[in-house]
Amino acid sequence: MAKDLGQHHHEDLFSKITKKIEFFIVKNLKIIIISISSIVVILTAYFTIDHIILKNEEKANKAFGSVYLVYRSILNDEEIEDEELTNKLIELSELSY
């Protein structure tokens, strides 16, 4: 008999908690939906912007690498003439854009 009362008490407590949660959700459904939608939009915007920034950084790193290679070849070439040096420097400035 005591066990039945204890189980009944737990069921009542569980039912009360469930009803209160259900009432809270029904009462604040619009706010919950708006909050979740806002979070989804913010996360989507964040990851999109992060992806775009990473792509731009990757392009900049590639451009820097190619410019650096041309610059190193100019520095390492000891027998370079002035006209050839001018042409390579012009090519270097075109690569940087």
mmCIF file as gemmi writes it, N, C-alpha and C atoms, coordinates in Angstrom:
data_model
loop_
_atom_site.group_PDB
_atom_site.id
_atom_site.type_symbol
_atom_site.label_atom_id
_atom_site.label_alt_id
_atom_site.label_comp_id
_atom_site.label_asym_id
_atom_site.label_entity_id
_atom_site.label_seq_id
_atom_site.pdbx_PDB_ins_code
_atom_site.Cartn_x
_atom_site.Cartn_y
_atom_site.Cartn_z
_atom_site.occupancy
_atom_site.B_iso_or_equiv
_atom_site.pdbx_formal_charge
_atom_site.auth_seq_id
_atom_site.auth_asym_id
_atom_site.pdbx_PDB_model_num
ATOM 1 N N . MET Axp A 1 ? 0.815 -1.185 0 1 0 ? 1 A 1
ATOM 2 C CA . MET Axp A 1 ? 0 0 0 1 0 ? 1 A 1
ATOM 3 C C . MET Axp A 1 ? 0.87 1.265 0 1 0 ? 1 A 1
ATOM 4 N N . ALA Axp A 2 ? 1.96 1.218 0.777 1 0 ? 2 A 1
ATOM 5 C CA . ALA Axp A 2 ? 2.844 2.378 0.859 1 0 ? 2 A 1
ATOM 6 C C . ALA Axp A 2 ? 3.537 2.609 -0.48 1 0 ? 2 A 1
ATOM 7 N N . LYS Axp A 3 ? 3.86 1.501 -1.147 1 0 ? 3 A 1
ATOM 8 C CA . LYS Axp A 3 ? 4.506 1.647 -2.44 1 0 ? 3 A 1
ATOM 9 C C . LYS Axp A 3 ? 3.564 2.282 -3.449 1 0 ? 3 A 1
ATOM 10 N N . ASP Axp A 4 ? 2.309 1.93 -3.382 1 0 ? 4 A 1
ATOM 11 C CA . ASP Axp A 4 ? 1.34 2.513 -4.299 1 0 ? 4 A 1
ATOM 12 C C . ASP Axp A 4 ? 1.21 4.012 -4.074 1 0 ? 4 A 1
ATOM 13 N N . LEU Axp A 5 ? 1.22 4.434 -2.853 1 0 ? 5 A 1
ATOM 14 C CA . LEU Axp A 5 ? 1.128 5.855 -2.558 1 0 ? 5 A 1
ATOM 15 C C . LEU Axp A 5 ? 2.379 6.591 -3.05 1 0 ? 5 A 1
ATOM 16 N N . GLY Axp A 6 ? 3.534 5.989 -2.875 1 0 ? 6 A 1
ATOM 17 C CA . GLY Axp A 6 ? 4.773 6.618 -3.318 1 0 ? 6 A 1
ATOM 18 C C . GLY Axp A 6 ? 4.811 6.741 -4.828 1 0 ? 6 A 1
ATOM 19 N N . GLN Axp A 7 ? 4.421 5.71 -5.541 1 0 ? 7 A 1
ATOM 20 C CA . GLN Axp A 7 ? 4.392 5.765 -6.99 1 0 ? 7 A 1
ATOM 21 C C . GLN Axp A 7 ? 3.354 6.763 -7.472 1 0 ? 7 A 1
ATOM 22 N N . HIS Axp A 8 ? 2.24 6.8 -6.824 1 0 ? 8 A 1
ATOM 23 C CA . HIS Axp A 8 ? 1.184 7.75 -7.181 1 0 ? 8 A 1
ATOM 24 C C . HIS Axp A 8 ? 1.684 9.18 -6.974 1 0 ? 8 A 1
ATOM 25 N N . HIS Axp A 9 ? 2.412 9.393 -5.909 1 0 ? 9 A 1
ATOM 26 C CA . HIS Axp A 9 ? 2.962 10.721 -5.624 1 0 ? 9 A 1
ATOM 27 C C . HIS Axp A 9 ? 3.944 11.128 -6.718 1 0 ? 9 A 1
ATOM 28 N N . HIS Axp A 10 ? 4.806 10.197 -7.165 1 0 ? 10 A 1
ATOM 29 C CA . HIS Axp A 10 ? 5.761 10.502 -8.224 1 0 ? 10 A 1
ATOM 30 C C . HIS Axp A 10 ? 5.049 10.763 -9.541 1 0 ? 10 A 1
ATOM 31 N N . GLU Axp A 11 ? 4.013 10.02 -9.817 1 0 ? 11 A 1
ATOM 32 C CA . GLU Axp A 11 ? 3.263 10.253 -11.049 1 0 ? 11 A 1
ATOM 33 C C . GLU Axp A 11 ? 2.609 11.626 -11.019 1 0 ? 11 A 1
ATOM 34 N N . ASP Axp A 12 ? 2.084 12.001 -9.877 1 0 ? 12 A 1
ATOM 35 C CA . ASP Axp A 12 ? 1.479 13.322 -9.772 1 0 ? 12 A 1
ATOM 36 C C . ASP Axp A 12 ? 2.531 14.421 -9.961 1 0 ? 12 A 1
ATOM 37 N N . LEU Axp A 13 ? 3.69 14.229 -9.372 1 0 ? 13 A 1
ATOM 38 C CA . LEU Axp A 13 ? 4.762 15.207 -9.509 1 0 ? 13 A 1
ATOM 39 C C . LEU Axp A 13 ? 5.207 15.29 -10.974 1 0 ? 13 A 1
ATOM 40 N N . PHE Axp A 14 ? 5.372 14.147 -11.62 1 0 ? 14 A 1
ATOM 41 C CA . PHE Axp A 14 ? 5.746 14.118 -13.03 1 0 ? 14 A 1
ATOM 42 C C . PHE Axp A 14 ? 4.672 14.772 -13.89 1 0 ? 14 A 1
ATOM 43 N N . SER Axp A 15 ? 3.417 14.495 -13.596 1 0 ? 15 A 1
ATOM 44 C CA . SER Axp A 15 ? 2.306 15.094 -14.351 1 0 ? 15 A 1
ATOM 45 C C . SER Axp A 15 ? 2.278 16.602 -14.169 1 0 ? 15 A 1
ATOM 46 N N . LYS Axp A 16 ? 2.528 17.065 -12.952 1 0 ? 16 A 1
ATOM 47 C CA . LYS Axp A 16 ? 2.545 18.504 -12.694 1 0 ? 16 A 1
ATOM 48 C C . LYS Axp A 16 ? 3.673 19.183 -13.466 1 0 ? 16 A 1
ATOM 49 N N . ILE Axp A 17 ? 4.842 18.576 -13.429 1 0 ? 17 A 1
ATOM 50 C CA . ILE Axp A 17 ? 5.981 19.152 -14.15 1 0 ? 17 A 1
ATOM 51 C C . ILE Axp A 17 ? 5.704 19.172 -15.647 1 0 ? 17 A 1
ATOM 52 N N . THR Axp A 18 ? 5.17 18.09 -16.165 1 0 ? 18 A 1
ATOM 53 C CA . THR Axp A 18 ? 4.858 18 -17.588 1 0 ? 18 A 1
ATOM 54 C C . THR Axp A 18 ? 3.817 19.043 -17.984 1 0 ? 18 A 1
ATOM 55 N N . LYS Axp A 19 ? 2.796 19.203 -17.183 1 0 ? 19 A 1
ATOM 56 C CA . LYS Axp A 19 ? 1.75 20.188 -17.484 1 0 ? 19 A 1
ATOM 57 C C . LYS Axp A 19 ? 2.31 21.611 -17.435 1 0 ? 19 A 1
ATOM 58 N N . LYS Axp A 20 ? 3.205 21.882 -16.47 1 0 ? 20 A 1
ATOM 59 C CA . LYS Axp A 20 ? 3.791 23.219 -16.382 1 0 ? 20 A 1
ATOM 60 C C . LYS Axp A 20 ? 4.687 23.499 -17.59 1 0 ? 20 A 1
ATOM 61 N N . ILE Axp A 21 ? 5.451 22.509 -18.025 1 0 ? 21 A 1
ATOM 62 C CA . ILE Axp A 21 ? 6.294 22.68 -19.22 1 0 ? 21 A 1
ATOM 63 C C . ILE Axp A 21 ? 5.422 22.895 -20.446 1 0 ? 21 A 1
ATOM 64 N N . GLU Axp A 22 ? 4.38 22.099 -20.572 1 0 ? 22 A 1
ATOM 65 C CA . GLU Axp A 22 ? 3.463 22.242 -21.706 1 0 ? 22 A 1
ATOM 66 C C . GLU Axp A 22 ? 2.805 23.615 -21.7 1 0 ? 22 A 1
ATOM 67 N N . PHE Axp A 23 ? 2.379 24.077 -20.548 1 0 ? 23 A 1
ATOM 68 C CA . PHE Axp A 23 ? 1.751 25.392 -20.439 1 0 ? 23 A 1
ATOM 69 C C . PHE Axp A 23 ? 2.746 26.494 -20.814 1 0 ? 23 A 1
ATOM 70 N N . PHE Axp A 24 ? 3.986 26.365 -20.355 1 0 ? 24 A 1
ATOM 71 C CA . PHE Axp A 24 ? 5.018 27.34 -20.683 1 0 ? 24 A 1
ATOM 72 C C . PHE Axp A 24 ? 5.262 27.388 -22.187 1 0 ? 24 A 1
ATOM 73 N N . ILE Axp A 25 ? 5.362 26.228 -22.82 1 0 ? 25 A 1
ATOM 74 C CA . ILE Axp A 25 ? 5.608 26.173 -24.263 1 0 ? 25 A 1
ATOM 75 C C . ILE Axp A 25 ? 4.436 26.773 -25.034 1 0 ? 25 A 1
ATOM 76 N N . VAL Axp A 26 ? 3.22 26.425 -24.647 1 0 ? 26 A 1
ATOM 77 C CA . VAL Axp A 26 ? 2.044 26.958 -25.344 1 0 ? 26 A 1
ATOM 78 C C . VAL Axp A 26 ? 1.954 28.469 -25.153 1 0 ? 26 A 1
ATOM 79 N N . LYS Axp A 27 ? 2.233 28.933 -23.955 1 0 ? 27 A 1
ATOM 80 C CA . LYS Axp A 27 ? 2.13 30.35 -23.651 1 0 ? 27 A 1
ATOM 81 C C . LYS Axp A 27 ? 3.2 31.167 -24.403 1 0 ? 27 A 1
ATOM 82 N N . ASN Axp A 28 ? 4.395 30.631 -24.524 1 0 ? 28 A 1
ATOM 83 C CA . ASN Axp A 28 ? 5.515 31.376 -25.102 1 0 ? 28 A 1
ATOM 84 C C . ASN Axp A 28 ? 5.952 30.811 -26.451 1 0 ? 28 A 1
ATOM 85 N N . LEU Axp A 29 ? 5.059 30.196 -27.189 1 0 ? 29 A 1
ATOM 86 C CA . LEU Axp A 29 ? 5.408 29.544 -28.442 1 0 ? 29 A 1
ATOM 87 C C . LEU Axp A 29 ? 5.979 30.542 -29.46 1 0 ? 29 A 1
ATOM 88 N N . LYS Axp A 30 ? 5.364 31.697 -29.597 1 0 ? 30 A 1
ATOM 89 C CA . LYS Axp A 30 ? 5.848 32.693 -30.554 1 0 ? 30 A 1
ATOM 90 C C . LYS Axp A 30 ? 7.259 33.158 -30.211 1 0 ? 30 A 1
ATOM 91 N N . ILE Axp A 31 ? 7.495 33.411 -28.948 1 0 ? 31 A 1
ATOM 92 C CA . ILE Axp A 31 ? 8.812 33.873 -28.512 1 0 ? 31 A 1
ATOM 93 C C . ILE Axp A 31 ? 9.86 32.789 -28.756 1 0 ? 31 A 1
ATOM 94 N N . ILE Axp A 32 ? 9.507 31.539 -28.486 1 0 ? 32 A 1
ATOM 95 C CA . ILE Axp A 32 ? 10.437 30.431 -28.699 1 0 ? 32 A 1
ATOM 96 C C . ILE Axp A 32 ? 10.767 30.293 -30.181 1 0 ? 32 A 1
ATOM 97 N N . ILE Axp A 33 ? 9.765 30.358 -31.036 1 0 ? 33 A 1
ATOM 98 C CA . ILE Axp A 33 ? 9.986 30.227 -32.476 1 0 ? 33 A 1
ATOM 99 C C . ILE Axp A 33 ? 10.831 31.389 -32.999 1 0 ? 33 A 1
ATOM 100 N N . ILE Axp A 34 ? 10.528 32.606 -32.573 1 0 ? 34 A 1
ATOM 101 C CA . ILE Axp A 34 ? 11.296 33.773 -33.005 1 0 ? 34 A 1
ATOM 102 C C . ILE Axp A 34 ? 12.748 33.669 -32.522 1 0 ? 34 A 1
ATOM 103 N N . SER Axp A 35 ? 12.951 33.219 -31.308 1 0 ? 35 A 1
ATOM 104 C CA . SER Axp A 35 ? 14.311 33.081 -30.766 1 0 ? 35 A 1
ATOM 105 C C . SER Axp A 35 ? 15.112 32.044 -31.545 1 0 ? 35 A 1
ATOM 106 N N . ILE Axp A 36 ? 14.521 30.904 -31.804 1 0 ? 36 A 1
ATOM 107 C CA . ILE Axp A 36 ? 15.221 29.857 -32.552 1 0 ? 36 A 1
ATOM 108 C C . ILE Axp A 36 ? 15.507 30.324 -33.974 1 0 ? 36 A 1
ATOM 109 N N . SER Axp A 37 ? 14.557 30.995 -34.604 1 0 ? 37 A 1
ATOM 110 C CA . SER Axp A 37 ? 14.772 31.514 -35.958 1 0 ? 37 A 1
ATOM 111 C C . SER Axp A 37 ? 15.897 32.542 -35.976 1 0 ? 37 A 1
ATOM 112 N N . SER Axp A 38 ? 15.934 33.412 -34.99 1 0 ? 38 A 1
ATOM 113 C CA . SER Axp A 38 ? 16.996 34.418 -34.909 1 0 ? 38 A 1
ATOM 114 C C . SER Axp A 38 ? 18.359 33.763 -34.744 1 0 ? 38 A 1
ATOM 115 N N . ILE Axp A 39 ? 18.425 32.752 -33.921 1 0 ? 39 A 1
ATOM 116 C CA . ILE Axp A 39 ? 19.691 32.044 -33.71 1 0 ? 39 A 1
ATOM 117 C C . ILE Axp A 39 ? 20.154 31.388 -35.005 1 0 ? 39 A 1
ATOM 118 N N . VAL Axp A 40 ? 19.223 30.78 -35.745 1 0 ? 40 A 1
ATOM 119 C CA . VAL Axp A 40 ? 19.571 30.135 -37.011 1 0 ? 40 A 1
ATOM 120 C C . VAL Axp A 40 ? 20.075 31.172 -38.015 1 0 ? 40 A 1
ATOM 121 N N . VAL Axp A 41 ? 19.416 32.311 -38.1 1 0 ? 41 A 1
ATOM 122 C CA . VAL Axp A 41 ? 19.833 33.362 -39.037 1 0 ? 41 A 1
ATOM 123 C C . VAL Axp A 41 ? 21.205 33.912 -38.651 1 0 ? 41 A 1
ATOM 124 N N . ILE Axp A 42 ? 21.432 34.145 -37.38 1 0 ? 42 A 1
ATOM 125 C CA . ILE Axp A 42 ? 22.713 34.669 -36.919 1 0 ? 42 A 1
ATOM 126 C C . ILE Axp A 42 ? 23.838 33.678 -37.195 1 0 ? 42 A 1
ATOM 127 N N . LEU Axp A 43 ? 23.613 32.397 -36.916 1 0 ? 43 A 1
ATOM 128 C CA . LEU Axp A 43 ? 24.64 31.394 -37.179 1 0 ? 43 A 1
ATOM 129 C C . LEU Axp A 43 ? 24.926 31.255 -38.672 1 0 ? 43 A 1
ATOM 130 N N . THR Axp A 44 ? 23.884 31.311 -39.497 1 0 ? 44 A 1
ATOM 131 C CA . THR Axp A 44 ? 24.072 31.232 -40.941 1 0 ? 44 A 1
ATOM 132 C C . THR Axp A 44 ? 24.888 32.425 -41.441 1 0 ? 44 A 1
ATOM 133 N N . ALA Axp A 45 ? 24.562 33.608 -40.97 1 0 ? 45 A 1
ATOM 134 C CA . ALA Axp A 45 ? 25.313 34.796 -41.372 1 0 ? 45 A 1
ATOM 135 C C . ALA Axp A 45 ? 26.769 34.704 -40.919 1 0 ? 45 A 1
ATOM 136 N N . TYR Axp A 46 ? 26.99 34.247 -39.709 1 0 ? 46 A 1
ATOM 137 C CA . TYR Axp A 46 ? 28.351 34.126 -39.188 1 0 ? 46 A 1
ATOM 138 C C . TYR Axp A 46 ? 29.181 33.169 -40.038 1 0 ? 46 A 1
ATOM 139 N N . PHE Axp A 47 ? 28.645 31.981 -40.312 1 0 ? 47 A 1
ATOM 140 C CA . PHE Axp A 47 ? 29.409 30.998 -41.073 1 0 ? 47 A 1
ATOM 141 C C . PHE Axp A 47 ? 29.605 31.426 -42.523 1 0 ? 47 A 1
ATOM 142 N N . THR Axp A 48 ? 28.645 32.136 -43.092 1 0 ? 48 A 1
ATOM 143 C CA . THR Axp A 48 ? 28.8 32.637 -44.457 1 0 ? 48 A 1
ATOM 144 C C . THR Axp A 48 ? 29.897 33.688 -44.519 1 0 ? 48 A 1
ATOM 145 N N . ILE Axp A 49 ? 29.883 34.631 -43.605 1 0 ? 49 A 1
ATOM 146 C CA . ILE Axp A 49 ? 30.907 35.678 -43.566 1 0 ? 49 A 1
ATOM 147 C C . ILE Axp A 49 ? 32.281 35.069 -43.294 1 0 ? 49 A 1
ATOM 148 N N . ASP Axp A 50 ? 32.348 34.106 -42.39 1 0 ? 50 A 1
ATOM 149 C CA . ASP Axp A 50 ? 33.607 33.431 -42.087 1 0 ? 50 A 1
ATOM 150 C C . ASP Axp A 50 ? 34.153 32.718 -43.322 1 0 ? 50 A 1
ATOM 151 N N . HIS Axp A 51 ? 33.285 32.072 -44.075 1 0 ? 51 A 1
ATOM 152 C CA . HIS Axp A 51 ? 33.696 31.38 -45.303 1 0 ? 51 A 1
ATOM 153 C C . HIS Axp A 51 ? 34.23 32.366 -46.337 1 0 ? 51 A 1
ATOM 154 N N . ILE Axp A 52 ? 33.561 33.483 -46.509 1 0 ? 52 A 1
ATOM 155 C CA . ILE Axp A 52 ? 33.999 34.512 -47.465 1 0 ? 52 A 1
ATOM 156 C C . ILE Axp A 52 ? 35.353 35.084 -47.059 1 0 ? 52 A 1
ATOM 157 N N . ILE Axp A 53 ? 35.537 35.358 -45.788 1 0 ? 53 A 1
ATOM 158 C CA . ILE Axp A 53 ? 36.803 35.903 -45.305 1 0 ? 53 A 1
ATOM 159 C C . ILE Axp A 53 ? 37.932 34.894 -45.519 1 0 ? 53 A 1
ATOM 160 N N . LEU Axp A 54 ? 37.675 33.619 -45.253 1 0 ? 54 A 1
ATOM 161 C CA . LEU Axp A 54 ? 38.707 32.601 -45.463 1 0 ? 54 A 1
ATOM 162 C C . LEU Axp A 54 ? 39.089 32.482 -46.934 1 0 ? 54 A 1
ATOM 163 N N . LYS Axp A 55 ? 38.104 32.583 -47.829 1 0 ? 55 A 1
ATOM 164 C CA . LYS Axp A 55 ? 38.396 32.528 -49.263 1 0 ? 55 A 1
ATOM 165 C C . LYS Axp A 55 ? 39.26 33.72 -49.678 1 0 ? 55 A 1
ATOM 166 N N . ASN Axp A 56 ? 38.932 34.919 -49.176 1 0 ? 56 A 1
ATOM 167 C CA . ASN Axp A 56 ? 39.723 36.108 -49.503 1 0 ? 56 A 1
ATOM 168 C C . ASN Axp A 56 ? 41.145 35.993 -48.967 1 0 ? 56 A 1
ATOM 169 N N . GLU Axp A 57 ? 41.3 35.462 -47.758 1 0 ? 57 A 1
ATOM 170 C CA . GLU Axp A 57 ? 42.633 35.281 -47.192 1 0 ? 57 A 1
ATOM 171 C C . GLU Axp A 57 ? 43.431 34.262 -48.006 1 0 ? 57 A 1
ATOM 172 N N . GLU Axp A 58 ? 42.763 33.223 -48.47 1 0 ? 58 A 1
ATOM 173 C CA . GLU Axp A 58 ? 43.43 32.211 -49.289 1 0 ? 58 A 1
ATOM 174 C C . GLU Axp A 58 ? 43.923 32.816 -50.607 1 0 ? 58 A 1
ATOM 175 N N . LYS Axp A 59 ? 43.086 33.643 -51.237 1 0 ? 59 A 1
ATOM 176 C CA . LYS Axp A 59 ? 43.499 34.321 -52.471 1 0 ? 59 A 1
ATOM 177 C C . LYS Axp A 59 ? 44.676 35.251 -52.211 1 0 ? 59 A 1
ATOM 178 N N . ALA Axp A 60 ? 44.631 35.98 -51.107 1 0 ? 60 A 1
ATOM 179 C CA . ALA Axp A 60 ? 45.719 36.902 -50.77 1 0 ? 60 A 1
ATOM 180 C C . ALA Axp A 60 ? 47.016 36.14 -50.517 1 0 ? 60 A 1
ATOM 181 N N . ASN Axp A 61 ? 46.926 34.994 -49.85 1 0 ? 61 A 1
ATOM 182 C CA . ASN Axp A 61 ? 48.124 34.199 -49.594 1 0 ? 61 A 1
ATOM 183 C C . ASN Axp A 61 ? 48.731 33.673 -50.892 1 0 ? 61 A 1
ATOM 184 N N . LYS Axp A 62 ? 47.88 33.252 -51.821 1 0 ? 62 A 1
ATOM 185 C CA . LYS Axp A 62 ? 48.384 32.781 -53.116 1 0 ? 62 A 1
ATOM 186 C C . LYS Axp A 62 ? 49.055 33.918 -53.879 1 0 ? 62 A 1
ATOM 187 N N . ALA Axp A 63 ? 48.436 35.093 -53.884 1 0 ? 63 A 1
ATOM 188 C CA . ALA Axp A 63 ? 49.023 36.244 -54.578 1 0 ? 63 A 1
ATOM 189 C C . ALA Axp A 63 ? 50.343 36.635 -53.942 1 0 ? 63 A 1
ATOM 190 N N . PHE Axp A 64 ? 50.384 36.644 -52.625 1 0 ? 64 A 1
ATOM 191 C CA . PHE Axp A 64 ? 51.62 36.988 -51.934 1 0 ? 64 A 1
ATOM 192 C C . PHE Axp A 64 ? 52.713 35.98 -52.253 1 0 ? 64 A 1
ATOM 193 N N . GLY Axp A 65 ? 52.358 34.701 -52.292 1 0 ? 65 A 1
ATOM 194 C CA . GLY Axp A 65 ? 53.335 33.664 -52.594 1 0 ? 65 A 1
ATOM 195 C C . GLY Axp A 65 ? 53.938 33.835 -53.982 1 0 ? 65 A 1
ATOM 196 N N . SER Axp A 66 ? 53.11 34.125 -54.977 1 0 ? 66 A 1
ATOM 197 C CA . SER Axp A 66 ? 53.633 34.302 -56.335 1 0 ? 66 A 1
ATOM 198 C C . SER Axp A 66 ? 54.489 35.563 -56.44 1 0 ? 66 A 1
ATOM 199 N N . VAL Axp A 67 ? 54.086 36.631 -55.791 1 0 ? 67 A 1
ATOM 200 C CA . VAL Axp A 67 ? 54.879 37.867 -55.8 1 0 ? 67 A 1
ATOM 201 C C . VAL Axp A 67 ? 56.207 37.629 -55.089 1 0 ? 67 A 1
ATOM 202 N N . TYR Axp A 68 ? 56.167 36.912 -53.993 1 0 ? 68 A 1
ATOM 203 C CA . TYR Axp A 68 ? 57.393 36.636 -53.242 1 0 ? 68 A 1
ATOM 204 C C . TYR Axp A 68 ? 58.368 35.8 -54.066 1 0 ? 68 A 1
ATOM 205 N N . LEU Axp A 69 ? 57.864 34.822 -54.807 1 0 ? 69 A 1
ATOM 206 C CA . LEU Axp A 69 ? 58.74 33.994 -55.641 1 0 ? 69 A 1
ATOM 207 C C . LEU Axp A 69 ? 59.429 34.822 -56.722 1 0 ? 69 A 1
ATOM 208 N N . VAL Axp A 70 ? 58.696 35.712 -57.364 1 0 ? 70 A 1
ATOM 209 C CA . VAL Axp A 70 ? 59.294 36.57 -58.386 1 0 ? 70 A 1
ATOM 210 C C . VAL Axp A 70 ? 60.327 37.493 -57.745 1 0 ? 70 A 1
ATOM 211 N N . TYR Axp A 71 ? 60.008 38.045 -56.606 1 0 ? 71 A 1
ATOM 212 C CA . TYR Axp A 71 ? 60.935 38.944 -55.908 1 0 ? 71 A 1
ATOM 213 C C . TYR Axp A 71 ? 62.214 38.2 -55.522 1 0 ? 71 A 1
ATOM 214 N N . ARG Axp A 72 ? 62.09 36.972 -55.005 1 0 ? 72 A 1
ATOM 215 C CA . ARG Axp A 72 ? 63.264 36.18 -54.637 1 0 ? 72 A 1
ATOM 216 C C . ARG Axp A 72 ? 64.122 35.857 -55.857 1 0 ? 72 A 1
ATOM 217 N N . SER Axp A 73 ? 63.476 35.574 -56.992 1 0 ? 73 A 1
ATOM 218 C CA . SER Axp A 73 ? 64.251 35.281 -58.202 1 0 ? 73 A 1
ATOM 219 C C . SER Axp A 73 ? 65.002 36.525 -58.676 1 0 ? 73 A 1
ATOM 220 N N . ILE Axp A 74 ? 64.4 37.687 -58.489 1 0 ? 74 A 1
ATOM 221 C CA . ILE Axp A 74 ? 65.087 38.937 -58.848 1 0 ? 74 A 1
ATOM 222 C C . ILE Axp A 74 ? 66.289 39.157 -57.936 1 0 ? 74 A 1
ATOM 223 N N . LEU Axp A 75 ? 66.114 38.929 -56.65 1 0 ? 75 A 1
ATOM 224 C CA . LEU Axp A 75 ? 67.224 39.131 -55.711 1 0 ? 75 A 1
ATOM 225 C C . LEU Axp A 75 ? 68.355 38.129 -55.926 1 0 ? 75 A 1
ATOM 226 N N . ASN Axp A 76 ? 68.023 36.904 -56.287 1 0 ? 76 A 1
ATOM 227 C CA . ASN Axp A 76 ? 69.043 35.868 -56.446 1 0 ? 76 A 1
ATOM 228 C C . ASN Axp A 76 ? 69.787 35.957 -57.779 1 0 ? 76 A 1
ATOM 229 N N . ASP Axp A 77 ? 69.236 36.654 -58.736 1 0 ? 77 A 1
ATOM 230 C CA . ASP Axp A 77 ? 69.872 36.77 -60.049 1 0 ? 77 A 1
ATOM 231 C C . ASP Axp A 77 ? 70.88 37.918 -60.018 1 0 ? 77 A 1
ATOM 232 N N . GLU Axp A 78 ? 72.167 37.553 -59.988 1 0 ? 78 A 1
ATOM 233 C CA . GLU Axp A 78 ? 73.213 38.579 -59.881 1 0 ? 78 A 1
ATOM 234 C C . GLU Axp A 78 ? 73.566 39.197 -61.233 1 0 ? 78 A 1
ATOM 235 N N . GLU Axp A 79 ? 73.297 38.494 -62.32 1 0 ? 79 A 1
ATOM 236 C CA . GLU Axp A 79 ? 73.683 38.963 -63.645 1 0 ? 79 A 1
ATOM 237 C C . GLU Axp A 79 ? 72.534 39.643 -64.375 1 0 ? 79 A 1
ATOM 238 N N . ILE Axp A 80 ? 71.6 40.192 -63.65 1 0 ? 80 A 1
ATOM 239 C CA . ILE Axp A 80 ? 70.417 40.807 -64.254 1 0 ? 80 A 1
ATOM 240 C C . ILE Axp A 80 ? 70.759 42.215 -64.733 1 0 ? 80 A 1
ATOM 241 N N . GLU Axp A 81 ? 70.265 42.548 -65.899 1 0 ? 81 A 1
ATOM 242 C CA . GLU Axp A 81 ? 70.502 43.883 -66.463 1 0 ? 81 A 1
ATOM 243 C C . GLU Axp A 81 ? 69.386 44.823 -66.019 1 0 ? 81 A 1
ATOM 244 N N . ASP Axp A 82 ? 69.615 46.109 -66.159 1 0 ? 82 A 1
ATOM 245 C CA . ASP Axp A 82 ? 68.657 47.112 -65.7 1 0 ? 82 A 1
ATOM 246 C C . ASP Axp A 82 ? 67.311 46.991 -66.413 1 0 ? 82 A 1
ATOM 247 N N . GLU Axp A 83 ? 67.347 46.779 -67.723 1 0 ? 83 A 1
ATOM 248 C CA . GLU Axp A 83 ? 66.092 46.684 -68.484 1 0 ? 83 A 1
ATOM 249 C C . GLU Axp A 83 ? 65.308 45.434 -68.073 1 0 ? 83 A 1
ATOM 250 N N . GLU Axp A 84 ? 66.013 44.338 -67.902 1 0 ? 84 A 1
ATOM 251 C CA . GLU Axp A 84 ? 65.358 43.099 -67.477 1 0 ? 84 A 1
ATOM 252 C C . GLU Axp A 84 ? 64.826 43.239 -66.052 1 0 ? 84 A 1
ATOM 253 N N . LEU Axp A 85 ? 65.588 43.92 -65.201 1 0 ? 85 A 1
ATOM 254 C CA . LEU Axp A 85 ? 65.139 44.176 -63.829 1 0 ? 85 A 1
ATOM 255 C C . LEU Axp A 85 ? 63.87 45.019 -63.827 1 0 ? 85 A 1
ATOM 256 N N . THR Axp A 86 ? 63.832 46.031 -64.691 1 0 ? 86 A 1
ATOM 257 C CA . THR Axp A 86 ? 62.644 46.874 -64.802 1 0 ? 86 A 1
ATOM 258 C C . THR Axp A 86 ? 61.438 46.055 -65.249 1 0 ? 86 A 1
ATOM 259 N N . ASN Axp A 87 ? 61.625 45.192 -66.226 1 0 ? 87 A 1
ATOM 260 C CA . ASN Axp A 87 ? 60.519 44.352 -66.704 1 0 ? 87 A 1
ATOM 261 C C . ASN Axp A 87 ? 60.018 43.398 -65.616 1 0 ? 87 A 1
ATOM 262 N N . LYS Axp A 88 ? 60.951 42.814 -64.871 1 0 ? 88 A 1
ATOM 263 C CA . LYS Axp A 88 ? 60.544 41.906 -63.793 1 0 ? 88 A 1
ATOM 264 C C . LYS Axp A 88 ? 59.823 42.656 -62.679 1 0 ? 88 A 1
ATOM 265 N N . LEU Axp A 89 ? 60.271 43.863 -62.381 1 0 ? 89 A 1
ATOM 266 C CA . LEU Axp A 89 ? 59.598 44.651 -61.348 1 0 ? 89 A 1
ATOM 267 C C . LEU Axp A 89 ? 58.202 45.079 -61.802 1 0 ? 89 A 1
ATOM 268 N N . ILE Axp A 90 ? 58.053 45.371 -63.094 1 0 ? 90 A 1
ATOM 269 C CA . ILE Axp A 90 ? 56.72 45.685 -63.626 1 0 ? 90 A 1
ATOM 270 C C . ILE Axp A 90 ? 55.827 44.456 -63.534 1 0 ? 90 A 1
ATOM 271 N N . GLU Axp A 91 ? 56.404 43.287 -63.868 1 0 ? 91 A 1
ATOM 272 C CA . GLU Axp A 91 ? 55.642 42.04 -63.748 1 0 ? 91 A 1
ATOM 273 C C . GLU Axp A 91 ? 55.261 41.791 -62.288 1 0 ? 91 A 1
ATOM 274 N N . LEU Axp A 92 ? 56.171 42.103 -61.396 1 0 ? 92 A 1
ATOM 275 C CA . LEU Axp A 92 ? 55.913 41.942 -59.964 1 0 ? 92 A 1
ATOM 276 C C . LEU Axp A 92 ? 54.77 42.84 -59.507 1 0 ? 92 A 1
ATOM 277 N N . SER Axp A 93 ? 54.752 44.082 -59.978 1 0 ? 93 A 1
ATOM 278 C CA . SER Axp A 93 ? 53.674 44.994 -59.584 1 0 ? 93 A 1
ATOM 279 C C . SER Axp A 93 ? 52.349 44.56 -60.188 1 0 ? 93 A 1
ATOM 280 N N . GLU Axp A 94 ? 52.373 43.947 -61.385 1 0 ? 94 A 1
ATOM 281 C CA . GLU Axp A 94 ? 51.128 43.454 -61.985 1 0 ? 94 A 1
ATOM 282 C C . GLU Axp A 94 ? 50.608 42.236 -61.239 1 0 ? 94 A 1
ATOM 283 N N . LEU Axp A 95 ? 51.493 41.398 -60.731 1 0 ? 95 A 1
ATOM 284 C CA . LEU Axp A 95 ? 51.082 40.227 -59.951 1 0 ? 95 A 1
ATOM 285 C C . LEU Axp A 95 ? 50.447 40.622 -58.625 1 0 ? 95 A 1
ATOM 286 N N . SER Axp A 96 ? 50.889 41.725 -58.078 1 0 ? 96 A 1
ATOM 287 C CA . SER Axp A 96 ? 50.369 42.124 -56.767 1 0 ? 96 A 1
ATOM 288 C C . SER Axp A 96 ? 48.933 42.605 -56.842 1 0 ? 96 A 1
ATOM 289 N N . TYR Axp A 97 ? 48.458 42.959 -58.043 1 0 ? 97 A 1
ATOM 290 C CA . TYR Axp A 97 ? 47.065 43.382 -58.174 1 0 ? 97 A 1
ATOM 291 C C . TYR Axp A 97 ? 46.259 42.226 -58.605 1 0 ? 97 A 1
